[in-house]
Amino acid sequence: MYQLLHGLSIIEASSFVASPTAGLYCAQMGAEVIRVDHKTGGLDYDRSLLTAEGRSLAWENLNRAKKSVAIDLRSDEGRELLVELAARAGNLITNLPERSFLGHAAVAERRPDLVSVRIMGWHDGRQAMDFTVNAASGYPLMCGPEEWDPATAPPVNQALPAWDFLTGAYCAFALLAAIRHRDLTGEGSEVRVPLGDVAMGTVANSGSMAEMLYRGADRERLGNSVWGAFGRDFVSRDGVRFMVAALTEKQWSGLVAAFALADDIAALEAELGVRLDGDLPRFDHRHGLFALFQGRAGTLAWHDLSARLAAEGRTFERYRTMYEAARDPQLVTNNPLFGPSPANPSGFAYPAARSFANIPGRTAGDPRPAPYLGEHTEEVLAERLGLTQAAIGDLVQRGVARLSDRD
Amino acid sequence: MYQLLHGLSIIEASSFVASPTAGLYCAQMGAEVIRVDHKTGGLDYDRSLLTAEGRSLAWENLNRAKKSVAIDLRSDEGRELLVELAARAGNLITNLPERSFLGHAAVAERRPDLVSVRIMGWHDGRQAMDFTVNAASGYPLMCGPEEWDPATAPPVNQALPAWDFLTGAYCAFALLAAIRHRDLTGEGSEVRVPLGDVAMGTVANSGSMAEMLYRGADRERLGNSVWGAFGRDFVSRDGVRFMVAALTEKQWSGLVAAFALADDIAALEAELGVRLDGDLPRFDHRHGLFALFQGRAGTLAWHDLSARLAAEGRTFERYRTMYEAARDPQLVTNNPLFGPSPANPSGFAYPAARSFANIPGRTAGDPRPAPYLGEHTEEVLAERLGLTQAAIGDLVQRGVARLSDRD
């Protein structure tokens, strides 16, 4: 792991995807991230897919490189331990409700310069999940085949929980922004990030909200086409489906060369009486262009076509299923993003991801595994709260704390 | 704007979505973000949708609250100005290639503790865009109706450029992590974030890569169903389509109560000979459950059904088109995420987004507009590089620098 965040200690009281992801990014950058869970595991501890032995492959990837403390979070005594841990660390990531024992004020009472980042549902306190904010955002009704009738087209949900992941990354950013502010001024901050606001704010930031209001209507259905430029999926003679796009003149001319379509496009321009010399005319006349590109793609084997595209330095990619992607040498096996499998709690070995960032001149190190639940209970209670072995033993015996669930 | 990053100055040499987004998040948190563009605008300056007057609604939302410097980036003299601005600021966000005049080493020669964050395509230097890394990731072949034959199902691209936005947020995080490291050690960092690694790393972090490798196959098609739990879209008697899901026992029991399905589910359990008392059995027997829920939804008007769901505190959301979402009181008009329209370059007035985070006790302030291209050329060259009015006038006259394109 990179050590840019070495020395930073963060308490994470999390479940599901967004909140654990914020801690994950910090842990992969060298922070000490201590996930504190209820003694039988958080709400996400059994999330699919489970191995035959009952270990969650989702959990062990979202909690990589963290420490785990397991305590009885339904007891006052256990809750007191979590509040005290958060106060001592001074940095908290959570998706527990503001009106819970872990509200900002309760911890800040003991630690006035606390920085807490809390993931919420909607800004007004209503619950939300990735799928529900996505339904509200408008994106699912923009996805799916172009030929579907807009009046009856069903929504298409994303398999990627994009809002969860975006919220997680934004929370990691907001945490560091608030810590920087504290470093400079001594002031703590309570930062609340509603999942719903990440979605609606992104609709706005992308310009799409302004676009719809300016049109006074929804955008036309695009299917797999790129909005406002040339791009779509095509199929080679041997049935390989790929995505290709051109956002600059250089990309466009290379694409035309790779498909050897200069004469056909000139003929199309003459027929249409327009010059296809920019993103907008190419978008407006996309159906004519798509027919030419698919016509040519259908005469070429993928081996040839991909070689032509590569020779022109073009931006293209073959669609993979996720199982194909997971075994792809270029994407995974030979990609320095991935390191050797650490000793995962599941016992299953597979490529493990490092931080998305790579930093020349610094040591990336090997990826670390997720902890067993409670693996660091003893270490953290001793080091952070100064509890003796005897005191910890007593907590364990009374069911307030739990040690590793390894066996 | 919140001022958590007050005092931080960042040079952004950007185009498209990911790189401008990283700067946007910093600007919305109070950093001074100076976007430096070629004098006629970057590659993204004319991105759709354009207003009748030719202003890009995408650009003016992705560059909100930034300053703009416009110089001739094709000339050595203009490039020298950008390199010197980046060296003076000490913080750089860019998606220009490493092998360009703005490579890390070229700037760090003048500023050894430079922090640069560079967005790349793939880790190996190949170009990539949101749509092409998405094709590689496996997600597009997991989206779309459940009934499509897996062998022939076409890919469904996301209308949301999720990888761009996630990369932008991650880069804002990585920038602050590297700045924190410099604050503590004095060392600069060169941080490279490949768009393709954000996608493949997310496939891994979500647990899906491990899942596919463990299965030795792809996941079954799910359509709009939630993976590993109960959830899907349903349609009310009056044709309102909505998303609903239950990830916890409390959510499930509330959902059953709202739909008044306790007896029907007990009958289904008896028929199946299983207890539907957890995420996994409910997922495994989802088709039977979906039939019950859709049956009930089809007998209820949305007004009634949504009131029942709200009364039970359940997580649900009506699908909106994006045009509907953009005018929704709960999502936009009455949401404190959005502030009054500032004086946008387009002249078009619409709700403007603040930072995704809200911070009780601090002043959010009104959202600020994007700059006109070159609006801050004079101010920045004078303040940052100490150029005199005469020297700046000379640069403008010779076409090396350009002032505001307002008129």
Interface residues (C-beta under 8 A of the other chain):
Chain A: Q3 L4 L5 H6 G7 L8 F16 V17 T21 L24 Y25 M29 L43 D46 R47 S48 L49 L50 T51 S56 L57 A58 W59 E60 N61 L62 R64 H104 V117 G121 H123 D124 Q127 A128 M129 F131 T132 V133 N134 A135 A136 S137 G138 Y139 P140 L141 M142 C143 G144 P145 P154 P155 V156 N157 Q158 A159 L160 P161 A162 F165 L166 T167 A169 Y170 A172 F173 A174 L176 A177 A178 I179 R180 H181 D183 L184 S189 E190 V191 R192 V193 P194 G196 D197 V198 M200 G201 T202 V203 A204 N205 S206 G207 S208 M209 A210 E211 M212 L213 Y214 R215 G216 A217 D218 R219 L222 G223 N224 V226 W227 G228 A229 G231 D233 R241 F242 M243 V244 A245 L247 T248 D279 L280 F283 G313 R314 T315 F316 E317 R318 Y319 R320 T321 M322 Y323 E324 A325 A326 R327 D328 Q330 L331 V332 N335 P336 L337 F338 S346 F348 Y350 P351 A352 A353 R354 S355 F356 A357 N358 I359 P360 G361 R362
Chain B: Q3 L4 L5 H6 G7 L8 F16 V17 T21 L24 Y25 M29 L43 D46 R47 S48 L49 L50 T51 S56 L57 A58 W59 E60 N61 L62 R64 H104 V117 G121 H123 D124 Q127 A128 M129 F131 T132 V133 N134 A135 A136 S137 G138 Y139 P140 L141 M142 C143 G144 P145 P154 P155 V156 N157 Q158 A159 L160 P161 A162 F165 L166 T167 A169 Y170 A172 F173 A174 L176 A177 A178 I179 R180 H181 D183 L184 S189 E190 V191 R192 V193 P194 G196 D197 V198 M200 G201 T202 V203 A204 N205 S206 G207 S208 M209 A210 E211 M212 L213 Y214 R215 G216 A217 D218 R219 L222 G223 N224 V226 W227 G228 A229 G231 D233 R241 F242 M243 V244 A245 L247 T248 D279 L280 F283 G313 R314 T315 F316 E317 R318 Y319 R320 T321 M322 Y323 E324 A325 A326 R327 D328 Q330 L331 V332 N335 P336 L337 F338 S346 F348 Y350 P351 A352 A353 R354 S355 F356 A357 N358 I359 P360 G361 R362
